[in-house]
Amino acid sequence: MKANDKVDAREIRRKLGVNQQQFWSKLGVTQSGGSRYESGRNMPRPVQQLLRLVHVEHIDIQKIKREDYEVIEYLRSAKAGLFKELKKDAKAALKSKKGA
């Protein structure tokens, strides 16, 4: 799924096997609000992006800090080579961790 793809929240939730309260609370959305989105109400883009990060990319947004994001943006723009190298190393480390 790409960052600009529309998300089918109900389908993602069903694949994960969780109820609406469990699913939507991780995004800071009430169960009733999530139910409306699943029933076809237009989902705001920020909610779509949070849904993608949390339930598709499996990122724990509770652990993200502003300074972490600032470091990433600095590396991406000012130290592109180092950023690519670190990204490659991180992927390799996760791959070996999963295989262990």
Secondary structure, 3 states (H helix, E strand, C coil): CCCCCCCCHHHHHHHHCCCHHHHHHCCCCCHHHHHHHHCCCCCCHHHHHHHHHHHHCCCCHHHCCHHHHHHHHHHHHHCHHHHHHHHHHHHHHHHHHHHC
